[in-house]
C-alpha cells in the first residue's frame, strides 16, 4: 500500500509537459486525415451555431418588427450634416416627407449610423410599415391598393411608398394585415427555412465529426494498447518485480480508455467551445459594445472561479483515486486471504480495518461532492444572473432605441452559448484530470527500458553450462550468490539442492537471463550468455517451474502435441487440451513437463517440477530423464532429496555458496550438509508414517 501511495503522490506532482503530448500525438500519424475532417465538420458546426441567433435577429429587426422610422431635423448644423450624409450614403432608404423630415429604413443602415441617429434623438420612437406599390404586380397590387384606399385616413405617402404607423395596424382586420405584410411573411418563412437548414446542418456535421472523432479515437487507442502491451512483453523481469500485475493491467485497459474519453469528449470539443466563445464575443461586441463588456467581465469572473475550482478539484480527485486504490487493494487482499481470516477468527478485526479504509474513501468523495455542489450552482447562478441583467439592461436599451429587439433576442441566445462550455467544465475537467494522469502513467511505462535483444541469434547449443565466480544481488545490498562456480557437461544430469532461500531459483533466473550477474561469467558452450540474445537462449532451454501458469485451452508454447517420451502417462493428451481452471496442480505440472519435453531443447531445467505429482508418475518422469542419455543436459532443483539420487552429480548450495559436490553416496559419505538434510528428511518421513 505504501508503494501505491508513493506513486500517487509522485504522479500528482508531475506536469503534463510537451514530451508527453508529443508522444501521445505520435499515435495519430495514420489517422490525421480523419482528425482533419472531424475538425472541419466541427468548424462548420460552430459556424452554423453562431449563425442561428443572428438569423433570428434579422427576422425580428427587418421583417417581424417594422423598421421604417421618421427622422426629424433640428436647427443644429450637425444634425443637418448627419442626415445629409445618410441621404447620400443610402439614397434608396431615405424618403423625403412634406414637412422636411424623412422616412428611413433603419434595418438597412449600418450600426454606427443607426446609433448616431438614435443617440441624437433624430428618429421617432414610432415605427412604420412602408409599402412600395410599384413593386407589386397582379392580384397583390389590387389587394394592397384596395386596402390603402379603404383605410386612406391611416396611410400617408412618401415618394412611391404608402406608410402606416405600427400602432395603427391594430385597427386593420387580420386578413388585411396578412395581405399588407405578405412580403415580410415570405421573408420570415425564407429565414425560417434557412434557420431549419442551419439546425439540420448542425445535426449532420456534428454527427459526422462525432463519428469520425470516435472512429479515429478507437483506432488510435487500439494502436496504443497494442504498442503498450508489446512493450510490456519486452520489459525485463526486474520491472515486473517492482510493478504489481493489477497496476499493469490498469495501464493497458483503464488508462487507455481514459485517454480515449479525453480525446473524444474533451480535447476536440474544447477547441470547438473555444471557437464558439470567441465567435459569440465578436458578434455580441459588433451588436452592442457596452453590453458585451459587461458580459465579458462576468465571463472572466467565472473563469477565475473555474480556475480555483480546477486547483481544488485536482487535490480532491487525487485523494479520491488514492482512497479507491486502498479500498480495492484491501478488499482484494481480504477475499484472497479469507481462509486465514476465518482460520484465526479475524472477521471482526478485519471489518474494523475495512471501516477505516471505507471512511477514508467516504470522506474523499464527500470533499469531491462539496466542490461540485459549490461550483455548479455558482456557475448556474452567474449564468441566470447574466441573462437577467441582459434582459433588464438590454430592455432599457431597446426602449431608449440603442438596441434592437432582434439584437436583444440574439443576445439572450448567445449568452447561453457562452456559458454552456463553462458549465460543462466540471465534468470535462474530471475526464481531463483522469486522462492526464493516465497519459503520464503510460508515458512512463512506454519509456521503461526494454530487455536487451541483441546478440547471437542462430547456431546450435550443445548443452555445456559453466558458472565462473558468479556474484549476484537483487537489491545491490545483500549478496544472494557468492562466488558460485560449477560446470555441467553436455548430456549430464545435475541436481542443485539446498535449504529454502539458499539461491537455487536465482541460479535458474541467471541462466535464463531474467537477471544479470553483477560479477563473474556464465558460459554456454564456452560463450558468455551476455553474447546470446535472450530469445535465442530461451528458445534452446526447456524449463518447468514450481509456480505454474497455464494459458487457456489449446494454448501451448508453440509446439503441437507432446513428446512421445511421456506418452505412457495416462490421459496426458486430454490434459493438454483441457481448460486450465478444471485441472489440479499435479495435472498442470504434467502438462508443463510434457510441453518442456516437446520443445526438444538441449538444456532442460526442472525447478521443483514434480512437487505436486504422485510417486508413480514422478518415477516414470525420472526414468524418462535418465533415458535421455547424452541428448539433453538437465539441471534439477528439488527439496525432496529422494528425487535426485539418480543424478550424475549433486551440487549443494548453502547461503549462496556451493559447499559440496558429488554423487548421492559420495555426499552421504562426507557427512556434511547433504548428509544432514537427507537424514532429516528420512526422520520426518519415518515420524509421519508412525503417526499414520
N, C-alpha and C positions, 0 to 999 in steps of 0.2 A: 504493500500500500504506500509505503514511503516513497518508493521509486516512482509510482504513478503520480503522487502529489508533486514531487520534484519536477517531473516532466511538464505537468500542467502549469506550474509557476514559470518554468523556463519558457514555455510557449507563450504565456501571457506577456512576456517582456520583449518578444520578438517584433520586428516590424515587417510590414508587407512590402518588401523592397522590390526594386526593379529587376533584380536577378530572378526572383520567384515569378514575377509577371512575364518576363522573357521566356522562362522555362515553360510556363503554362501556355503562352502564346505559340510555342513551338509545336504543340499538338494540333493546331488549327490549320497547318500548311495545306493539307489536302482538301480542306472544306471551306476555304476562304471565299470561293465563289458563292457558296450558299449563304455565308455570312454577309457578303456584299449585297446579295439580292434581298436578304432579310432586312438589312439596313436601309436599302432603297424603299422597300414597301413600308418600313417604319416611318421614313421621312414623309412619304405620301400620306400615310395615316395621320401624322402630326399636322401636316398642312391642311388636310381636309377638316380635322377637328377645329383648327383655328378659323377656317372659312365659315363654318356653320353659324356661329353667332353674328358674324358680320353680314351674312345674307339676311338674317332676321332683322338686323339694324336697317339695312337698305329697304326691306319690305315695309317696315314701320314708318321710317322717315320720309320715304319717297312716294309710297303708294297708299298705305293704310291711313296715315295721318296727313291731311292736306299740307302741302309745302309752300304754297304761294302766300306771300305777306306784302303789306303795303309799306313802302319806305317814304317817310315824310322828311323834307328838308327843313333845316333851321337857317337862321341868318349867318351862321358861322361859316367862314370860308373853308375850314377843314371838312365840315360835313358836305359841302357842295363838291369839294375836291374828291372826297371819297366816293360819293355817288357817281361823279363823272368818270372816275377811274373804273368803277364797276360796270357802268354802261358801255365803256369802250372794251372792257375785258369780256363781258358776257352780253353782247348786243341782242341775242335772241331770247334772253331770260329776263330782260328788263322792259316792261311795258309802260309807256307814259300815260298818266291819268290827266283829267281836265284841270285839276287844281294844282298842278305842278309836282305832284307826288308820283311815285312809281310802284308798279306791281312787280315783285321779284320772286322768282322760283328759287327758294333757299336750298333746295335739295341738290342743285347742280353746281353751286359755287363752292369754292374750297373752304376749309375750316377757318383759315385766318381771316378772310373777308367776311364770312358769316359772323365770326366772333366780334369783329370790329363794328359791324352794323348793330349787333345786339348790345354790345357794351356801351356804345354811344346812344343807345335807345332810339335808333333811327327807324326801326321796323316795328310794326304793330304786334301786339300780343295775339290779336285775332288772326286766324288762318283762313285761307280762301281756297275754294276749289275752282280752278280755271279750265275752261273748255274751249278748244280751238275747233270751231265747226268746219273750217276749211279743210281740216284733215279727215273729216268724216265723209263717208260715201253710202249711198243706198239707203237701206232701212235705218241704219244708225243715225244718219243725218236727219231723216224725217222724224224719228222718235225724239232726238235731242232738241230739234227745232220746236217741236210741239210742246215739250216740257218747258223750254225757256219762254215761249210765247204765253203759255198758260200761267206761268209764275213770273211774269215780267217785272213785278214790283220787287222781287227778291234778287234779280240779276242786274248786274252792271256790265258795261262794255269797256274794254281796254284793247285798242288795236283790233285784231281779228278774234279776240277772246271774249267769252262771256264768263263772268266770275260771280261766285256767291259765297257769302261768309259761312264758316264751318258751323256756327251756332244756328244759322237759318236752315241747315239741312234737315233738322228735326221736323220742320214744317212740311217737308215733302213726303209723299207716300213711299212705302218701301219699294214698290215696283219702279217708280220714277227714280228713286235713289240708285237702284241697281242699274238702270239704263245709263244714268249720268256717270256712274263710276265703273262702267263696264271695262273701260281701258285699264284702270287701276286693278280691277279684279283679274283681268287677264295677266297683268304683270305679276300680281301676287301668286297666281296659280303657277306662272312660269318659275318664279323664285322658289315656290314650294316644291316644284318638281326638281329644280337644281339642288335644293336642300335635301330632298329624298335621295337623289343620286349621290350626293356627298356622304350621307349616312350609309348608303349601301356600299359606297367605295371604302368607307372606314371599316365596314364589316368584311369586305372582300380582302382588302390589303392587310388588315390586322390578322385575318385568318391565314393569309399567305405567309406573312412574316412570323407568325406564331408557329406554323407548321415547319417552315424552313429552319427556324431557330431551334426548335426541339429536335428536328431531324439531324441537323449538324451537331447539336449538343450531345445527342445519344451516340453519334458516330465518334465524336471526339472522346467521350467518356469510355466508349468501347476500346478505342486505341490506347487510351491512358491506362485502363485496367489491365489490358494485355501486356503493355510495356512494364508496368509496375510489377505484375506477377512474374514476368520473365526475369526481371531484375532481381526479385526476391530469390528466385531459384538459383541465381548465380552468386549469391552472397555467401561469405564463409561461415563456418559453424560458430565462430566466436560471436558473430552478430546475433544468431538465434539464442545463444546463451544469455544475452543481455536483454532480449526483447521477447515478452510473452506472446504466445500464439494468438491470444484474443486481441492484442493490440495490432498485430499484423493483419489479422482478419478485418478489423475495423478500417485499416488503411485501404485495403483493396475494395471493400464494399461500401461502408457508410461514408468514408471521406470522399470517395469518387462521386457518390450520389450527391453529397453536399455541394461539391463544385459544380455539378450539372445543374442543380437547382439554382445556384447563384448565377450561372451563365444564362439560363433560360428565363428566370424570374426577376433578376435584379440588374445584371450588367447592361444588357441591351435596352431593357425597359428604362433604366436610369438615363441613358442617352436620349431616349425619346422624351422622357419627362423634362430633361434639361432644355431640349429644343422647344417643347411646348411652353415652359415657363418663360423662356426668353421671348418667344413669339407673342405670348399673351401680354407681357410687359410692353413690348414695342407697339402693338396695336392699341393697347389702352393709353399709352403715352401719346399716340397720334390723335386719339379721340378727345382726351382731356388730360392736361399735364398735372393740374393740381390734385385731382382725384388719384391719379396714378402714383404721384409722390407719396401720398398718404398710404396707399395700399402697399407700396414698396417698403415703407418704413415698418409697417406691420409684418410684412414678409421677413424682413431682416430680424425682427424680434423673435419671430417663430423659429428662424434658422439658428439663432443664438441659443434659444431654449432647446432646440433639437440637438445641437452640438453638446450641450451639457447633459442631455439625456443619453446621448451616444456614449459619453465617457462613463457615466454611471452604469449604463446597461452593460458595457464591456466588463466591468468588475463583477456585476451581478451574474452575468452569463457564465463567466469563468467559474464562479462559485457553484452555480447550478451544475455545470459539467463535472466539476470535481466531486460534488456530492453524489451525482448519479453514478460516476465511476466507482466510488466507495460502496454505494448501495449494491450495485451489480456484483462487485467482487465479493462482498460479504455474503450475499445470497448464494452465489456460485460455490463459495467455499463451504457454506453450511450444508447445501444439498449434496455436494460431493463427499463431505465428511459426516453424513448423517449417521453412519454406523457407529463412529466413535462418539458422537454426541449422545446417542442412545445408550451406548455401552457404559459411559461414565455418568449417565443421568445429568447431562449438562443442558437440557432443553430450556429450563427457566433462565439459567445464566446466559445462554446464547440469545434468548429472547430479549433480555435486558440490554445486551450489546446491540442487538438489532434496533431496539427502540432509540438508542442514542444515535446510531447512523441514520435512521429514518427521520429523526427530529432535525438533524443537520440538513437533510435534503428538503424537509418541510420548510425550514427557515429560509433556505436559499430560494425556494420557489415563492415564498411569501414576499421576500425582498424584490424578486422579479415582478410579481404581481403588483406591488406597490408602485414600482417605477412605471409600469404600463398604465395603472389606474390614475397616475398623475399626468402622464404625458398625453394620452389620448383625449381625455376630457378638456385639457388646456387647449390643444390644437382645435378641437371641435368648437370650443367656446370662442377662440380667436376668429375662427372661420365664420361663425354665425355673427359675431360682433362686427366683422368686416362687412359682411353682407348687409347688416342693419345700417351701418354707417353709410355705405354706398347708396342704399335706398333712401336714407334721410338726406345726406348731403347732395347726392345726385338728383333727388327730387326737387330740392331747393334750386339747384342749377337749372333744371328743366323749367321750373316756374319763372326763374329770372332770365330765361332764354339763353343761358350759357351752355346748355347741353340739350341734345335732342332726346326725345323719348326712346327712339330706337337705340341710341348710344347707351342709355341707362340700362335697357334690357340686355344689350350685349355685354355691358359691364358686369351685370349680375352673373351671367353665364361664364364670363372669363374668370371671375373670382373663384368659381367652382373649379375650373380647370387649373387655376394657380395653386390652390390649396390641396387639391387631391393628391399630388405626389408627396407633399409634406405629411399629410395624414397617413399615408401608407409607409412612412419612414420606419415606424416601429417594427412592422413585420419584415420589411425588406432588410433593415439593419440586422435583425436577428439572423436572417439567412446569410447575409454577407459576413457577419462575425463568425458564424459556424464554418462557412466556406473558407475564410481566410486562415483560420486555424487548421482546417483540413488540408489546405494547399501547403502551408508550412510543413505539416507532418509529411505529406507526400514528397515535397521537395527534399526534405532531409533524408527520406528513405531512398529516393532516386539518386541521391548523391553519396549514399553509402558505398564504400569501395568494394567492388565485386571481387570474388575469388580469382586469383591469377590463373589464366588458362593457357599460357604459353608453355612450350617445352616439347619434348619428344612425343610424337603423336602416332607413330607407327612402329612396326617391328614385332618381335616376339619375346615374351618374358619366359625364362626357363624356370623361375621359382626360387632363386637364391636370394636370401634376405640377410642383411647384416646391420646390427646396431653397433655403432662405433663411438663410445664415450658420449652418449646422449644425455643431455640435461634438459629438463622441461618444467615450467611452472605456469599455472593458469592465470595467476594474478601478479606475476613478477615479484612476489614476496617470499613465497614458500615453495621449495623445490618438491615436485611430485616424483620426478625421476632424477636419480643422482648417478651420473657417470655409468649409465647402463650400456653393457657390451655383450652381445651374443651373436651367433650366426646360425642360420638354417640352410642346409644344403638342399638342392633340388630333389623333390620326392620324399623328403624327410618329414616325419610326423613328430612335432614337438609340442609339449604341454607347458603352459605357463600357470603356476598355482601360487597362491598366497592368501593372506588374510584380506578381509574387506578393507578397501582403501589403500592397498599397497601399491597400486599403479598398474594393474593388469589391463583394464579397459583403456587407460591412457596410452599404453603401447599400441593398441589397435587403432586408436584415433590418429596417432602419429603415422602409422603405416599407411592409412587411407588418406593422409594429408588433410584431415579435418582441422588439424592444428600443425604448427611448425615448431620444431625443436629450437630452443634458444642456443644450445651448444651441441657440438658433435655432428655426426653424419648418420643418415640411414641410407643404405645402399641396396638397390635391387639389381641383381646380376652385375654388381660392381659399379653401377651408375647411381649417383646421388639422386634420391627421389625428387629433389627440387628441380632436377633437369627434365623430369617427366611432366607432361600436362596432367592435371588431376583427373580429367575424363578418361584419358588413356590408361592411367594407373588403376582406376576403379573398374574399368572395363575388364581388366585382366586379373581381378581379385574377386572371389566369391566370399561373401560374409553372411553369417547368421548371428543375430544378437538376441540377448535375453528379453529385452523390451521390444516386443513385436508390434508391427503395424502392417496390416494387410489392406490394400485398396479394395474397391468394390468388386463385385462379381466379374469374373473373366479378365481381371486386370493382373498382369504378371510383369516381370521385369523386362519384357520384350521378347521372351523366348516361349514358343508354343510347347505345351505339354511338359512332362517331367522326364528326368533321366531314367533310362531303363535300369540303372543301378538300384533304384528304390522301388521298382515295380512290385517287389514282394510285399510291400506294406499294404495292408487291406484298405480298400476304398480311397487310396491316395488321389486317383484321378477325379473322383467325385468331390473330394475335399477341395481340390484345386479350383473347381467350378462353383464352389459354394459361396454364399453370402458371408462376408467376413464377420457379421454380427451373429451368425447362427452356429458357429463352431467354437469349441473350447480352446483354452490357451495351449494345451498339448497338441491339438489338431492344427492350430496356427503354426506351431513350431515344425510340425511335419511338413506342412505346405511350404514354409520358408526354406527348410532343408532341401526339399525336392527342387525348388527353384534354384537354389545355390548349386546343386549338382548339375542341373540342366544348363547352367551357364558354361560349364566345361572350361573353367579358368585353370591356370597352372598354379595358382596360390589360393588357398582356402583358409578362412578364419571362422572358427566356431566359438563364439563367446557365450558360454552357458547355454548353448543351443539346444540341449536336451533336458533342461531343468524341469520341464513340465510333462515329459514323456515317460510312459511306463517302462519297466525294466526290459521287457521283451523287445519292444521296438528300439529302445536305446542300444541293446546288444546288437540288433540287426544293423543299425546305423554304424556302430563301431566296426563291425566286420566289413561293411562296405568301404569305410575309410581305409581299413587295413588292406583290402583287396586292390585299392587304387595303386598300390606298389609305388613305383618311382614316377608315376604320372603327375601327381599333384603334391605340392608342398603344403602341409596342413599345420596350422597353429591352433591348438585347442586351449581354451581358457575354461577352467571348471573349479568349482568349490568341492564337489564330490570327488575325492581322490581315486575312488574305485573306477571312475570313468577314464583315467589317464594311465592306468597300469600298463597298457599295451603300447604306449607311446615309445618312439625310438629314444627320446630324451625328454627329461623333465627339468624345467627351469623354475627355481623357487625365488620369488621376488618378495622382499620384506622392506617396508618403509622406503620404497623407491629404489632399492638396490638389488641386483642379482646376487643372492648369497650362496646358492647351491645349484649344481648342475650334474645330471647323471640319469641313469635308468632308475626304475622304481626300486629294484632290490639294492642297487648301489647307494641310493639315498637313504634307504632304511638302515643300511649297514653303517652309515655315517652318524646316525642317531642325532641329527641336527633338527632344524625347523621342520623339515618334511616329515621326519620320524615322529615328532611330537604331534603334528597335525593329523597324521594317519592314525596314530593311537587314540587321539582324542575323538575322532570320528567313529572309530570302532567301538569305543566305550559308550558313546552316545547311542549308536545303533543297538548295542547289547542291552543297554538300560531300557531303551524303547521296547525291545522285544520282551523283556521281563515284565514290563508294565502291562503289555497286551496279553 
